[in-house]
């Protein structure tokens, strides 16, 4: 299993940023356990290959499931998939 480190400003997939199915599942579980303010903070401070350009006001109006989807999609897009 790949090591996944939860940083204050987001998730970082270790091992050259390769994401396996196990890593994905671990990150998905971690995101599912976050509360709305924590998810918004992670989206606002996301550092990846691209900038997420959302305002806090916009994110505050979204439901938790939509916020989780945005965060997971950003993390997945920022990683390279590797076969298990």
C-alpha positions in Angstrom: 0.0 0.0 0.0 1.3 3.5 -0.9 1.8 5.9 2.0 -0.6 8.7 2.2 0.1 11.7 4.3 -2.6 14.1 5.4 -1.1 17.6 5.5 -2.7 20.6 7.0 -3.4 22.1 3.6 -4.4 18.9 1.8 -3.5 15.3 0.9 -0.2 14.3 -0.5 0.2 11.0 -2.1 3.7 9.8 -1.4 5.9 7.5 -3.7 6.3 9.9 -6.6 2.7 10.9 -6.6 1.5 7.5 -7.9 -2.0 6.7 -6.9 -3.1 3.0 -6.6 -6.6 1.7 -5.8 -5.6 1.3 -2.2 -4.4 4.8 -2.0 -7.5 6.2 -3.6 -9.7 4.2 -1.1 -7.7 5.5 1.8 -8.0 9.2 0.6 -11.8 8.7 -0.1 -12.3 7.4 3.4 -10.3 10.3 4.9 -12.3 12.9 2.9 -15.6 11.2 3.9 -14.6 11.8 7.6 -14.0 15.5 7.2 -16.6 18.1 8.3 -17.7 20.9 5.9 -15.3 23.6 7.3 -12.3 21.3 7.0 -13.2 20.4 3.4 -13.5 24.1 2.5 -10.2 24.8 4.1 -8.5 22.0 2.1 -10.1 23.2 -1.2 -9.1 26.8 -0.4 -5.5 25.8 0.3 -5.1 23.1 -2.3 -1.7 23.2 -4.0 -1.6 21.1 -7.1 -0.8 21.3 -10.8 -3.6 23.8 -11.2 -5.2 26.5 -9.0 -8.8 26.0 -7.7 -10.5 29.3 -8.1 -13.4 29.1 -5.8 -14.4 31.7 -3.3 -15.2 30.8 0.3 -18.7 32.2 -0.1 -19.4 30.0 -3.1 -18.1 26.9 -1.3 -20.1 27.7 1.8 -23.3 27.4 -0.3 -22.5 23.9 -1.5 -23.6 20.8 0.3 -21.0 18.5 1.9 -21.2 15.8 -0.8 -20.5 18.3 -3.6 -17.5 19.7 -1.6 -16.1 16.2 -1.1 -16.5 15.5 -4.8 -14.5 18.7 -5.7 -11.7 17.8 -3.2 -11.5 14.2 -4.4 -11.5 15.2 -8.0 -8.7 17.8 -7.4 -6.6 15.2 -5.7 -7.2 12.5 -8.4 -6.4 15.0 -11.2 -3.2 15.9 -9.4 -2.0 12.3 -9.2 -0.8 9.7 -11.7 -2.5 6.3 -11.6 -0.5 3.2 -11.2 -1.7 -0.4 -11.6 -1.8 -2.2 -8.3 
